[in-house]
C-alpha cells in the first residue's frame, strides 16, 4: 500500500472535494429547463426577499437569485478549468523542455516565465478585450496565460531534480534522448504535483474570473456571473442585501474549498508527510 493510501484523505481535502462536487452538480442542474424558467424576467416579482419560493430572493428584474448563483457556478468552473487546462497544456511541455535541455533552453523558459509574471493581468485582459471583445473566452485566455509560467516553473524545477535519479540514468544508458526521457519517464512522476497545483490554480482562477466579471471583462449578459452579480448589487446593498450575500458566499466558499483541497492533496501526496508524523 502506498504512503498516500495509508495516510488517507484529510478533512480539508474531503471538504474541498465535497464542495467542488456540489458546485459541479449545481452547474449541471443549471442546464435544465427549470433553471431557464427561473431566469426569465418577471417584473411582478422584483426584489423579493429570500423565502420558501425563492430561496435566495430575486433581483431587480425578478430573476431567481438561487438559479443565477447556480449558473454562475457553471460559468466560474468552466472559465477556471479552461484557464488551468491552458496553463497545463502550454506550461508543462515548456517546463519539461527546460528541465531536459537545460542551458539556453532552460534559461529561456525561466526568463519567459519571469516576463509573464511581471506583466499586469488586468492590462492583458483589457488588451484581449479590445482585440476579441469581453467575454468568457477572453477571461480564459487572460487567466490561462498567467497559469503557463506557474506550471512551467514548477515542472522545470521539479524535473531538474528528477533528471538526476537512477531511473533517468538507466534510460540514458539505454539510449533514450533527453526529451523522450522527460516526457516518458519524468512527466508521470510529476502527475501528483501537477494535480495539487491544478487545484490551487483552479481556486485562484475562480477568484480571477469573478474579478474580471466585476469590472465587465468576463462573461457578458445574459449569462450570470458571480463577479457581475456582486457589481450589480452595489447600488442595492441597503435595499436588497441578499443580492450580494449569496454570490459572495458562493465565491468565498469555492475559493476556500479548493484551497483546502489543494493543501490536503499536497499533504496526502507528499512522501515526507508520513515520515514527519511518524513516532
JOHUFEN-V367230 format. One record per run of one state. SS is the DSSP state (H for helix, E for strand, L for the rest). FROM is the first residue (numbers start at 1). TO is the last residue. If there is no record, write none. Layout:
# JOHUFEN-V367230
[[SS FROM TO] [SS FROM TO]]
This chain:
# JOHUFEN-V367230
[[L 1 2] [H 3 7] [L 8 10] [H 11 29] [L 30 32] [H 33 38] [L 39 42] [H 43 45] [L 46 57] [E 58 58] [L 59 63] [E 64 64] [H 65 101] [L 102 102] [H 103 118] [L 119 120] [H 121 132] [L 133 135] [H 136 162] [L 163 165] [H 166 173] [L 174 177] [H 178 189] [L 190 190] [H 191 214] [L 215 225] [H 226 236] [L 237 241] [H 242 269] [L 270 270] [H 271 277] [L 278 279]]
